């Protein structure tokens, strides 16, 4: 069992959730988080981390000296990132590339120097945009539906598998994640670094600070509680686009299983990790969930124009990781949404100024 664990991006939603879970379940371990606190709302994690015995270091993965100051660790979980797929479309890619690629390289090098196990949280966004837009979809009453007779490599009745072709552009965000995956493969081969790569879809849960471009589950629910504007954006503005949703606690459960057999899982290149078809939802269906939970109805705008990075359908086919790790999400979509809703209600005074 690792005795000293470093979680980068550890004041962010995923990073802090994992750090707290590791400390809760491995109480004798030293858990340290590193974060630059750039994202608004990340400061709210600090008291929760401190109260649970997690150490905080203010630093940046772009700066190798900040990592060096942490010292040796047994396990490094690289959860830091500029998380928006729309980042850099304004013509300024510097922060994105340095955070997501140079930062990942610095973390990987720190793991190499100290013999640390390495976990990289990659993204489903490594799959090309044009190919995902070309999926054979049908219009259902409330969502786009993947046709059952789809004859596309890597497309199954369960969704998108690891065999989906990687040729094509995927946004600079997706490119930084894929490039980091390639570096990890070389570090595994050349230096023997033991590493896991999980290509995560939409992850959510309490303490996610939802925005239009990242964290849409929380955003949608917060607007129904606190009020504010929402819009169905892209693909005709009908809200039919679909994603699968994974509770962050299910992600921790997977990591715990993978780390228990790290040498075996490190031999695999990567896994698609998400909620799967059972936990998929369209924006229109999410609106219905929010109306039922809140009792409120708000006007949803329609923006027909599709942004460059938007996709109509992505559901993770997790067959490979299910078989390899004997893991499936335990928290169904309704439970995930109820969990998020109750958190918003219980912490309204803290959250409304940020999420309204």
N, C-alpha and C positions, 0 to 999 in steps of 0.2 A: 504494500500500500504506500502511495506517495506521502511523504511526511512534510514536504514544503511545496505548495502549489501557488503558481502565479497565474492570475487571470488578467490579461490585457483588455482594455476597454471595460474595466471592471466596475465602473460606476454607471455604465449604460444598462439598458434593460436586460439584455441577455447575459452580459458579463456579470452583473450584480446578482441576478437570479441564480446563476450557476455557482458563483462564489459562496453565496449563502447556503445553497444546498450542499456543497462539498463540506463546508464547516459544520453544518447541522448533522451530516451523516458520518463525518470523520472528525470528531471533536478534538482528537489529539493532534491533528495536522495543523500546520501553520498555513493559513491562506492569506495571500497578499494580492491586492488589486492595484493596477496601474491605470491611470486615466488622466486626460488633459482637461476634463470637465467642459469641453467645448459645447456640447449639446445642452440646450436649456432643459432643465428638469433633472439632469444627472446629479446635481448637488443634493437633491432629495434623498439619494441613495446613501449618502455618507453616514448619516446617523444610524440608519438600519444596519449598515456594515459594521460600524463601531460597536453597536450594542450586541452584535452577534460574535464579536471577537475576530472580525476580519480586519487585517491591517490595510491601510490606504497609503499609497504613494502617489503624489501628484507628479505626473510625468507624461511623456509622449513617445509612442513607439517610433516616431520618425527620428528620435534622438537616441543613438545607441548607448550613450553614456547614462541615460535615464534607466535603461534596462540593466546596464552593468551595475548600477548602484543597488539594485535589488539583490544581486549575488546569485549563488547557485540555487536551483530549484529542481525538484524531482519531476514535476509536471508543469508544462506551460500550455495554457489554453489561450489561443489567439482569437479573441472575440472583439478586438478593436476594428473599427472601419468607419469610413464615410459610408453610411448605409443606403443612401438614395441612388436608385438606378438613373435618376434624372440629373445627378450631379455632373458638372462639366459641360452640359449642353449650352451653358451661357458663354462658352469659349474660354473658360479658365480651369484647366484640368490639374493644376499643380497640387492643390491640397488632396484631391482624390488619389492621384497616383502616388504621392509621397506617403499618404496614410495607409492606403490599402496594399501597395506593392512594396515600397521601400520599408514600410513598417513591418509587413509580414516577413521580409527578408531579415530585418534586424532581429525579430523574434526567433526566427529559424536559426540564425547564427548564434544567438544566446543559448538556445537549446543544444546546438552542436557542441559549443564550448564546454557546457556543463553536463553533458550526457543526459539531458532531460528528455522525457517523453513529450511529444508535441501533438496537440490537437488543433486542427485548423477548421474553423467554421466558414466554409465556402458557401456558395449560393447557387440556387437553381438558375440564376441569371447568366450562368456560363453558357447556356444553350442559346443559339442564335435567334434573334428577333424575327427575321423574315421567315425562318423555318417554322417557328411557333405560330406565326400569323397564317401560314399556309396549311395548318392542320385542317383535316376534313371535319368541319363543324356544322351542326344543324341548329336552327333557332328553336328552343323550347319555349314554354310559356313564361318561364322566369329566368332562364339561363341558356347559354350556349351548351350544346351537348356534343361530345365526341362521338362520331359515327362508329358503330361497332365493326364495320367492315374496313376500317382504316388499314391501308397497306403501306405503312411508313416505318422504316427501321426505328426501333426504340419506342414505338407507340403501341400500347396494349390497352385492353379494356380497363386496366388499373391506372392508366395515365402515361406519364413520360418516364421511361427507364434510362439507365446509364448508357444504353446503346444509341440514344438519340444523336444524330450527326452533329459535329461541332464546327463544321465549315460554315463561315459567314460571320457577320458582325453581330455584336451582342451588347453594345454600349461600353464606354470606358470602364464603368463600374464592373460589369461582367468580365471584361478583359483583364482587369487587375486581379480579380479572383482566380481566373483561369491561369494567368501567368504565375501567380503564387502557387497554385497546384503543381505546375510544371517544376518550379524550383524545389518544392517538397520532394517530388519524385527523384530529382537529382541528388538531393541531400540524403535521401534514404539509400540510394544506390552507391553513392560515392563515400559517404561518411557513416553509414549505418544508423542514421537517426531513426528512431522508432516513432512513427507518425500516423495519425488518423486524419482522414479528410471526409467531412460530411457536407454534402451539398444541400443546404437547408432551404426550404420553401418559406412560407409565411409563418413566423413564430409570434405568439402573442401571450398575454397574461397580465396580471396586475403589475403596475409600476412601469408600463410602457407609455412613453409620452408620444402619442400618435400624432402624425402629421399627414398632409395630403399625399406626400410622396413616400412615406414609410410609416407603417403602423396604422393602416387604415381601419382595422377592427376597432381599436381604441378610439380613433378619431370619430368614427361613425356613431359609436355608442355615446361618447362624450357630448357630441352635438345634440343628440336626442335628450340628454339629461340637462345640459347647461344652456342649450339653444345655440344657434349659429347657423351659418349657411353650409349646404352640401350640394354637390352636383354629381350626376353621372357623367363621366368624362370619357369621350372616345367611343368608337364603334357605334355611332349613331346616337349616343347619349341615352341609351335605354337601360343601362345597368345590368346587362346580361353576362358580362365578363366574369370568369370563374377562377378562384384560387383555392387551394387546400390550406387548412389551418392546423397548426400544431401548438399545443400548450407547452410553455417553456419547461415545465416540470417533467413532461414526457421526454424532452430532449435530454434533461439530466439523467433520467432513468436509462436512456440509451447509452450515454457516455459511461455511466457506471458499469454497464454490462460490457462495453467494448474495452474499457481499461482493465477489467478483470482478466481479459484474454488479449492483452495488447499485442503480443508478438504475432498472434494469428491474424488479428485484424490489420496490423500494420502492413501485412503482405498484400492487402487489397489496395487498389488505387484510390477509390472513392466510393461513397454510397449516396444515393438520393434519400433524403430524410424529410418527411413531411407528414401531414395528417392523413393523406390518402383520399380516395374517392368518397369514403363515408363521412369525412370531415371537410368536404368541399362546400363552398357557398358562393353565390353570385352577389353582386352589390344589391340587386333588387330583393333577393332573399334576405340579405343582411338587414335591409331596411325593415322588412316584416318582423324579423326577430327583435329589432330595436323598438318598434312600435308596441309589440306585445310586452316587452320587459318594462318599458317606460310609461306606457299609456299615452304617449305623446305622438303627435304626427307633425312633422315639419315639412315644409316645401322642399322638394329635391329638384334642383335645376338640371338642365340638360345641355351638355356641350358636345355637339356631334363630332367635332374635329378630334382626331386621334393623335396624341403626342408621339414623338419619334420612338420612345422606348416602351410604349404600352403594348401589351399582348392581350388577346381575348380569352385565352384558356391556358392554365398550367395546373396540373395535378400530379403530385409525385407518385410514381410507381415505386413503392418501397419494398418490393419483393426480395431484392438482394439482401438488404439489411435485415429484413424480417427473418430470412433463413439463416444468415450468418450470425446474428446476435440473439435470436429467439426473442425478438422485441416487436411489439405493436403498441401504438398509442392507446393509453387506457382511458383518456379523458375525451369523451365525445363532444361534438361541436356545441350542443346545447349547454353542456356543463362548462365548457370553456367560456362561452359568452356570459353565462350567469355569474361565473367567477369574476370576470372583468367588470360586469355591471355592479356587483356588490362592492367591489373595491372602489369604483367611482363614487358610489353613494356614501360609503364609510369615510372617505377622505376628501369629500367635496370641498371643504374650505381650503385645503392645500392645492387641489388639482384644478379647480375652476379658473383661477387666474392664468394658468398655463394652457389649459386645453379648451377654454371657451372660444 
